[in-house]
């Protein structure tokens, strides 16, 4: 990920898209008191969504990954003054990138190519060489282009 990578674009995007239907994000936020608890809780949530993805329950997994990244962004902002933040920073970045990649994968399965492209692009703003983000964005762009060609015919 490199030292120059930043979660800024990811935080801004997801905090900007918090809505009234995200009230359970507040509940998730209240369940964590430290960066370590955040990482543990969000990892468990991601693992649960991964299990749903493997069962081909892409829509439910997509919703869970999105709730996870929104909650993670809220928590990161809340604990950013914490002295443990520096130690947890790389782990939090890795978790954020993983959630975004999983959002992209489930979005592709649901033909939500715009969401997949956005998730991958957010990662690439922080890490231009993330192979998985480049690959998934490429798949989403290719499938969106195929849809465009079909509509044109």
C-alpha positions in Angstrom: 0.0 0.0 0.0 2.9 2.3 0.6 3.3 5.2 3.0 1.8 7.7 0.6 -1.5 6.0 0.4 -4.4 7.7 2.1 -7.8 6.8 3.2 -9.0 10.4 2.6 -10.9 9.8 -0.7 -12.5 6.7 0.7 -13.6 8.4 3.9 -14.9 11.4 2.1 -16.9 9.3 -0.4 -18.6 7.1 2.1 -19.3 9.7 4.7 -20.8 11.8 2.0 -23.1 9.0 1.1 -24.4 8.2 4.6 -28.2 8.4 4.6 -31.2 7.9 6.8 -31.2 4.2 5.9 -27.8 3.8 7.5 -29.0 4.0 11.1 -27.5 0.5 11.8 -24.1 2.0 11.0 -24.5 4.0 14.3 -25.3 0.7 16.1 -22.1 -0.8 14.7 -20.2 2.2 15.8 -21.5 1.9 19.3 -20.2 -1.7 19.5 -16.5 -0.7 19.1 -14.3 1.3 21.5 -10.8 0.9 20.1 -9.0 0.4 16.8 -8.5 -3.2 17.8 -12.2 -3.8 18.4 -13.0 -2.1 15.2 -10.7 -4.3 13.2 -12.1 -7.4 14.9 -15.7 -6.4 14.5 -15.4 -5.3 10.9 -13.3 -8.4 10.0 -16.1 -10.6 11.4 -18.7 -8.7 9.4 -16.6 -9.0 6.2 -16.2 -12.8 6.9 -20.0 -13.2 7.3 -20.5 -11.3 4.0 -17.8 -13.5 2.3 -19.8 -16.6 3.4 -22.9 -15.1 1.8 -21.0 -14.3 -1.4 -19.8 -17.9 -1.6 -23.4 -19.0 -1.3 -24.2 -16.8 -4.3 -26.2 -14.4 -2.1 -24.6 -11.4 -3.8 -27.2 -8.9 -3.0 -27.1 -9.5 0.8 -23.3 -9.6 0.7 -23.2 -6.3 -1.3 -25.4 -4.6 1.4 -23.2 -6.0 4.2 -20.0 -4.9 2.6 -21.4 -1.4 2.1 -22.6 -1.2 5.7 -19.1 -2.4 6.7 -17.2 0.2 4.8 -19.5 3.0 5.9 -19.2 2.0 9.6 -15.4 1.6 9.2 -15.2 5.2 7.8 -17.2 6.6 10.7 -15.1 4.8 13.2 -11.8 5.8 11.6 -12.9 9.4 11.8 -14.0 9.0 15.4 -10.7 7.4 16.5 -8.3 9.4 14.3 -6.9 11.3 17.3 -6.3 8.0 19.2 -2.7 7.2 19.8 -3.3 3.6 18.7 -4.4 4.9 15.3 -0.9 4.9 13.8 -0.4 1.3 14.7 -3.8 0.2 13.4 -3.6 2.5 10.3 -2.2 -0.2 7.9 -4.6 -2.8 9.2 -7.5 -0.4 8.8 -6.4 0.5 5.2 -6.1 -3.2 4.4 -9.6 -3.8 5.7 -11.0 -0.8 3.9 -9.4 -2.0 0.6 -10.7 -5.5 1.2 -14.2 -4.3 1.8 -14.1 -2.1 -1.4 -12.8 -5.0 -3.5 -15.5 -7.2 -2.2 -18.1 -4.5 -2.9 -16.7 -4.4 -6.5 -16.9 -8.2 -6.8 -20.5 -8.4 -5.6 -21.5 -5.4 -7.7 -20.1 -7.1 -10.8 -22.2 -10.2 -10.0 -25.3 -7.9 -9.7 -24.5 -6.0 -12.9 -24.0 -2.8 -10.9 -20.9 -1.8 -12.9 -20.9 1.8 -11.8 -20.6 0.8 -8.1 -17.8 -1.6 -9.0 -15.9 1.0 -10.9 -16.4 3.6 -8.1 -15.1 1.2 -5.4 -12.1 0.2 -7.5 -11.3 3.8 -8.4 -11.4 4.8 -4.7 -8.7 2.2 -4.0 -6.7 3.3 -7.0 -6.7 6.9 -5.7 -4.8 5.7 -2.7 -2.8 2.9 -4.4 -2.4 3.2 -8.1 -0.9 -0.3 -8.4 -3.5 -2.4 -6.7 -3.8 -5.3 -9.1 -7.1 -6.5 -7.8 -8.7 -3.0 -8.1 -7.3 -2.6 -11.6 -8.5 -6.1 -12.7 -12.0 -5.6 -11.2 -12.4 -2.2 -12.6 -11.4 -3.5 -16.0 -14.0 -6.3 -15.8 -16.7 -3.8 -14.8 -15.7 -1.4 -17.6 -15.7 -4.3 -20.1 -19.1 -5.6 -19.1 -20.6 -2.1 -19.1 -19.2 -1.6 -22.6 -20.8 -4.9 -23.6 -24.2 -3.6 -22.3 -23.6 -0.4 -24.2 -23.0 -2.3 -27.5 -26.1 -4.5 -26.9 -28.2 -1.4 -26.3 -26.8 0.2 -29.5 -27.7 -2.8 -31.7 
